Amino acid sequence: MSMKITRLTTYWTADEADTAISLLDELRDRLWDTCGDQIIELRRNTMPRCDCNTDQTELPFDDDIDF
């Protein structure tokens, strides 16, 4: 089995770059609309669990701040 290499143009005019970014934005939005819940679940299941350090002191941040 050999690795296939896909060439991607890296020099674009500003108009071409804007078009590509717009396409990617639209693709991301449609994928999120369609698969957002599944993506969240997938990421929750594949991310390592965080073990909190219980030796650290939790500081209370409930001071009123006057603006």
C-alpha positions in Angstrom: 0.0 0.0 0.0 1.4 3.4 -0.9 0.6 6.7 0.5 -1.3 9.1 -1.8 -0.4 12.7 -1.7 -2.9 15.4 -2.4 -1.6 18.7 -3.7 -3.3 21.8 -2.4 -2.7 25.2 -4.0 -1.2 27.5 -1.4 -1.2 30.7 -3.4 -4.6 32.2 -4.0 -5.9 35.6 -4.8 -7.7 37.4 -2.0 -11.0 36.6 -3.8 -10.2 32.9 -4.2 -9.2 32.7 -0.5 -12.4 34.5 0.6 -14.4 32.0 -1.5 -12.6 29.0 0.1 -13.1 30.4 3.6 -16.8 31.0 2.9 -17.2 27.4 1.6 -15.5 26.0 4.7 -17.7 28.2 7.0 -20.8 27.0 5.2 -19.6 23.3 5.3 -18.9 23.6 9.1 -22.3 25.1 9.8 -24.2 22.5 7.8 -22.2 19.6 9.4 -22.8 21.1 12.8 -26.6 21.4 12.1 -26.7 17.8 11.0 -24.2 16.1 13.3 -23.6 18.5 16.2 -25.0 16.3 18.9 -23.1 13.2 17.7 -19.9 15.3 17.5 -20.3 16.4 21.1 -20.9 12.9 22.3 -18.0 11.6 20.3 -15.7 14.2 21.8 -16.9 13.5 25.3 -16.3 9.8 24.9 -12.8 10.2 23.3 -11.3 12.9 25.5 -9.3 11.8 28.5 -11.0 12.3 31.8 -9.6 15.0 33.9 -8.5 13.9 37.4 -8.7 17.0 39.6 -6.0 17.6 42.1 -7.7 17.6 45.5 -4.5 18.9 47.2 -5.2 22.4 45.7 -7.2 24.9 47.6 -10.4 26.2 46.0 -10.6 30.0 46.3 -13.9 31.7 46.8 -14.5 34.3 44.1 -17.8 35.8 45.3 -16.6 39.3 45.9 -18.8 42.2 44.7 -17.0 44.2 42.1 -17.9 47.9 41.9 -17.8 49.3 38.4 
